[in-house]
Amino acid sequence: MIFSLRKGWRFIRFFVLLCILAFLLYSAFERLSSWVTPIQHYKIPEGNAVKVAGTSIAEEPEGGFWERLRFFYWYGE
């Protein structure tokens, strides 16, 4: 089998350029994501706001797993 150096070099350039552009796109999305999200996700609420934590075992709905799954799909939470 014959390998062309020009085609090989072209493929290597393409692959390196693809990696560089993918890294730049990832960096841009990372910066955009950090700009969009709030700075402190878990800070203590101020004013009349109430911080909601996870449910306890006593507050789970009746019916077990399938009922919770149905509740999740019904309300989207």
Secondary structure, 3 states (H helix, E strand, C coil): CCCCHHHHHHHHHHHHHHHHHHHHHHHHHHHHHHHHCCCCCCCCCCCCCCCCCCCCHHHCCCCHHHHHHHHHHHHCC
